[in-house]
Amino acid sequence: MKKTAGALAAVLVFGVSGVCFAATPEANEKQVFEEMAALIPKDKTASIDDLYAKWKEVQEKKSTAMIIDIRTHEEFDNGHLLGSSNVDSGHAYQLAKRVADPNTEIWVLCRTQHRATYFGGLLYKYGYTNVHIVNGGIAGWAEKGYPLVNEYLGEIKVTKYDKRLKEEFAVREGH
């Protein structure tokens, strides 16, 4: 009996620990991403054109929707949608402190969609019920030729988006 119990305990310990260590962090991240994506209703994933239509409504004061760009402050400062808010993707809890109505219409975008999915999933966990995630993000917006703004140049229109652009500098301070 003791041998059987000991063998069973060893199988459980090694078996369970084997399961815990079988997945890689990358595989675990994919699983967590899928869990967050599952929290977002399918009809709340929006296209770039959907966002453009909503943005026009907001600009024309026909909608009170919040458009939240969750890229870093540096990314946001380089170009963003006129009138959008900026909350860093790691600071979803800040929105919960500032937007009390769980039915507020919220549109979330990042560079593509990855961070927005995490952020949107958290907002649904917090109890928000009307959160839209933008598929394609600011990259898709720029590719469509829709306007961006920043405080240094005013309105910017990207004529070609290239995430692989590599520049060489003789001198570049601060980077």
Stockholm file with secondary structure:
# STOCKHOLM 1.0

chainA/1-175         MKKTAGALAAVLVFGVSGVCFAATPEANEKQVFEEMAALIPKDKTASIDDLYAKWKEVQEKKSTAMIIDIRTHEEFDNGHLLGSSNVDSGHAYQLAKRVADPNTEIWVLCRTQHRATYFGGLLYKYGYTNVHIVNGGIAGWAEKGYPLVNEYLGEIKVTKYDKRLKEEFAVREGH
#=GR chainA/1-175 SS CHHHHHHHHHHHHHHHHHHHHHSCHHHHHHHHHHHHHHTSCGGGEECHHHHHHHHHHHHTTSCCCEEEECSCHHHHHHCBCTTCEECCTTCHHHHHHHCCCTTCCEEEECSSSHHHHHHHHHHHHHTCCCEEEETTHHHHHHHTTCCEEETTTEEECCSCCCTTCCCCCSCCTTC
#=GC SS_cons         CHHHHHHHHHHHHHHHHHHHHHSCHHHHHHHHHHHHHHTSCGGGEECHHHHHHHHHHHHTTSCCCEEEECSCHHHHHHCBCTTCEECCTTCHHHHHHHCCCTTCCEEEECSSSHHHHHHHHHHHHHTCCCEEEETTHHHHHHHTTCCEEETTTEEECCSCCCTTCCCCCSCCTTC
//
